[in-house]
Amino acid sequence: MIDFTLRISVFLFVFTLLLIWQWRCPRASLLQWRQRWRHNIVLLMLGALCVRITQPFLLSMVALFSQSFGLFKNIDLPYWSVILLSILLLDCLIYWQHRLFHGVPFLWRLHRVHHSDPELDVSSAIRFHPIEIVLSLVIKAIAVLLLGIPIEAVLIFDVLLNASAMFNHTNARLPSQIESLVQYLVITPDMHRIHHSRISEETNSNYGFFLSIWDAIFRSKREKALQGDENLNIGFPGTKTYQPDSLKDILIMPFQAFKKSDFKKRSR
């Protein structure tokens, strides 16, 4: 109960702050925000329902098998270092999971729901298909089990990850004098905008959600858009104007085998 209360409290607090930021200092005009927000909020509720159903079972399995199992259960390290290493390893896992969801066709079918948002703002951070959310929970649970990660580290990481994901999707920008400095540590809105480009070469870069070091280490970091930020076109990669028209289109998107001809017919 404390876990859930803390998560939802931090989520609402950060979400409100970022919403005020993008409202007071918008990076771009949002022309379709009403329809997008309806879709994104419904996806959030569906995802939250899936989490509430799935998480107790996963946590029970982890608790059952992780008493003496896992890397950190069998090596003698100070508790603070276990927490720090756990956060780093979980963030690295999320980075590679994200790359995997771009590289494996079946997983991309799920993840392309996130990339189908034609505009980018703080609500885009919650635009994930429920099946992807459940799959992500399973992947994280396996990592927690194998590494023997303390529940405290999982909670801290989840709070950091959710806050940073909302931050880097926000329709605002940092002052230029601090942007380059912040990029050395965390993913910024400037960086993540490139990842949401309709140009596939740009989409397949800047995979991080929290720390930016993984993109730098694994050579997937892109600091500038190919055609400049002012010409960056947000939306479904490989298309010019395609976007799902309804919530139904979004939910069935993983099960549709789109072709280029489909995009041309459905574009507007």
C-alpha positions in Angstrom: 0.0 0.0 0.0 2.8 2.4 0.9 4.5 1.4 -2.4 1.4 2.3 -4.5 0.8 5.5 -2.6 4.4 6.7 -3.1 4.3 5.9 -6.8 1.0 7.6 -7.5 1.9 10.6 -5.4 5.3 11.2 -7.1 3.6 10.5 -10.5 0.9 13.2 -9.9 3.4 15.7 -8.5 5.9 15.4 -11.4 3.2 15.2 -14.0 1.6 18.4 -12.7 4.9 20.2 -12.6 5.8 19.2 -16.2 2.3 20.0 -17.4 2.7 23.5 -16.0 6.1 23.8 -17.6 4.9 22.9 -21.1 1.9 25.1 -20.7 3.9 28.1 -19.6 6.8 27.5 -22.0 5.5 25.4 -24.9 8.1 24.2 -27.4 5.5 23.7 -30.1 1.8 24.3 -30.6 -0.2 21.1 -30.0 -3.0 21.0 -32.5 -4.5 17.6 -31.6 -4.0 17.4 -27.8 -7.7 16.7 -27.0 -8.0 13.5 -29.0 -4.4 12.4 -28.1 -5.0 13.0 -24.3 -8.2 10.9 -24.4 -6.3 8.1 -26.0 -3.3 8.3 -23.8 -5.2 8.5 -20.6 -7.3 5.5 -21.5 -4.1 3.6 -22.3 -2.7 4.7 -18.9 -5.8 3.3 -17.1 -5.7 0.0 -19.1 -2.0 -0.3 -18.3 -2.5 0.4 -14.6 -5.2 -2.2 -14.5 -2.9 -4.8 -16.1 -0.2 -3.8 -13.6 -2.6 -4.3 -10.6 -3.6 -7.7 -11.9 -0.1 -8.9 -12.9 2.2 -7.4 -10.3 1.1 -9.2 -7.2 1.7 -12.6 -8.9 5.1 -11.5 -10.2 6.2 -10.1 -6.8 5.0 -13.3 -5.1 7.1 -15.4 -7.4 10.1 -13.2 -6.9 9.7 -13.2 -3.1 9.3 -17.0 -3.1 12.5 -17.8 -5.1 14.8 -14.9 -4.2 15.4 -15.5 -0.5 18.9 -16.8 -1.2 18.9 -16.6 -5.0 20.4 -13.9 -7.2 23.7 -12.2 -7.6 23.5 -9.6 -4.8 22.2 -12.3 -2.3 25.5 -14.2 -2.7 28.1 -11.4 -2.7 29.1 -9.3 0.3 28.6 -5.6 -0.6 27.6 -2.6 1.4 23.8 -2.1 1.2 24.1 1.4 -0.4 26.3 0.0 -3.2 23.8 -2.8 -3.9 21.1 -0.1 -4.2 23.2 2.0 -6.6 24.3 -1.0 -8.7 20.8 -2.3 -8.9 19.5 1.1 -10.2 22.3 1.2 -12.8 21.7 -2.4 -13.9 17.9 -1.9 -14.2 18.4 1.2 -16.3 20.8 -0.6 -18.6 18.2 -3.4 -18.8 15.5 -0.9 -19.8 17.9 0.6 -22.5 18.5 -2.9 -24.0 14.9 -3.8 -23.7 14.0 -0.7 -25.6 16.5 -1.5 -28.4 15.1 -5.1 -28.5 11.5 -3.7 -28.9 12.8 -1.8 -31.9 14.7 -4.6 -33.4 12.4 -7.7 -33.1 9.4 -7.5 -35.4 6.8 -8.9 -33.0 8.0 -6.6 -30.2 8.1 -3.6 -32.5 4.4 -4.3 -33.3 3.7 -3.6 -29.6 6.0 -0.7 -29.2 4.9 1.1 -32.3 1.8 2.2 -30.4 4.1 4.5 -28.4 5.6 5.9 -31.6 2.2 6.5 -33.2 1.6 9.7 -31.3 1.6 12.5 -33.9 2.7 15.1 -31.3 4.9 14.9 -28.3 4.1 16.1 -24.8 4.1 14.8 -21.2 1.1 12.6 -21.9 3.1 10.7 -24.5 5.1 9.1 -21.7 2.1 7.0 -20.7 1.2 5.9 -24.3 2.0 2.2 -24.2 0.0 -0.8 -25.3 -1.1 -2.9 -22.2 0.6 -6.0 -23.6 3.9 -4.2 -23.7 3.4 -3.0 -20.1 2.8 -6.6 -18.9 5.8 -7.9 -20.9 8.0 -5.2 -19.5 6.9 -6.2 -16.0 7.8 -9.8 -16.7 11.3 -8.9 -18.0 11.9 -6.7 -14.9 10.7 -9.4 -12.6 13.2 -11.9 -14.1 16.0 -9.4 -13.8 15.1 -8.7 -10.1 15.1 -12.5 -9.4 18.4 -13.3 -11.2 20.2 -10.3 -9.7 18.6 -10.5 -6.3 17.7 -6.8 -6.4 16.2 -5.4 -3.1 12.6 -4.2 -3.3 13.8 -0.8 -2.2 16.0 -0.4 -5.2 13.1 -1.5 -7.5 10.8 1.2 -5.9 13.5 3.9 -6.2 14.2 3.0 -9.8 10.5 2.9 -10.8 10.0 6.4 -9.4 13.1 7.7 -11.2 12.2 6.0 -14.5 8.6 7.3 -14.5 9.7 10.8 -13.6 12.4 10.9 -16.2 10.2 9.4 -18.9 7.6 12.2 -18.3 10.4 14.8 -18.3 12.0 13.8 -21.6 8.6 13.6 -23.4 7.6 17.1 -22.2 6.7 19.7 -24.9 9.3 22.1 -23.6 13.0 22.6 -23.7 15.8 23.4 -21.3 17.8 26.6 -21.7 20.5 26.1 -24.2 23.3 26.9 -21.7 22.4 23.9 -19.5 21.0 21.5 -22.1 24.5 20.1 -23.1 25.4 19.7 -19.4 22.2 17.9 -18.4 22.6 15.6 -21.5 25.7 14.1 -20.0 23.7 12.6 -17.2 20.0 12.1 -18.2 17.9 12.0 -21.4 16.5 15.5 -22.1 13.4 16.5 -24.2 15.8 17.6 -27.0 17.3 14.1 -27.2 14.1 12.1 -26.9 12.3 14.2 -29.6 14.8 12.8 -32.1 13.8 9.3 -31.1 10.2 10.1 -32.0 11.1 11.2 -35.5 9.3 9.8 -38.5 12.8 9.1 -40.0 13.7 5.6 -39.1 17.4 6.4 -38.8 16.6 8.9 -36.1 14.0 6.6 -34.4 16.6 4.0 -34.0 18.7 6.2 -31.7 18.6 7.7 -28.2 17.0 4.7 -26.6 17.5 5.7 -23.0 14.7 6.8 -20.7 16.7 7.8 -17.7 20.5 7.9 -17.8 22.1 9.0 -21.1 25.3 7.1 -20.6 24.0 3.9 -22.2 23.4 5.7 -25.6 26.9 7.1 -25.3 28.6 3.8 -24.4 26.7 1.7 -26.9 27.0 4.3 -29.7 23.3 5.0 -30.2 23.4 8.6 -29.1 22.3 11.3 -31.7 22.6 14.9 -30.5 21.2 16.6 -33.6 18.3 15.9 -35.9 19.3 15.1 -39.5 17.3 18.0 -40.9 17.5 20.3 -37.9 15.2 20.5 -34.9 12.9 22.9 -36.7 12.2 20.4 -39.4 11.8 17.4 -37.1 8.5 15.6 -37.9 7.1 13.7 -34.9 5.1 10.5 -35.5 5.1 7.0 -36.9 8.5 6.2 -38.5 8.5 5.6 -42.2 5.4 7.7 -42.9 4.7 11.3 -43.5 1.4 11.9 -41.9 0.0 8.5 -40.8 -1.6 8.3 -37.3 -4.3 6.0 -35.8 -7.8 7.6 -35.9 -9.3 5.9 -32.8 -8.6 4.1 -29.7 -9.6 0.9 -31.4 -7.0 1.5 -34.1 -4.4 1.9 -31.4 -5.3 -1.3 -29.5 -5.4 -3.5 -32.6 -2.2 -1.9 -34.0 0.1 -4.8 -32.8 -2.1 -7.3 -34.7 -2.1 -5.4 -38.0 0.5 -6.1 -40.7 1.0 -2.7 -42.2 2.6 -2.2 -45.5 3.8 1.0 -47.2 0.7 1.0 -49.4 -1.4 0.9 -46.2 0.3 4.0 -44.9 -0.4 5.8 -48.2 -4.1 4.9 -48.1 -4.5 5.8 -44.5 -2.4 8.9 -44.4 -4.0 12.3 -44.2 
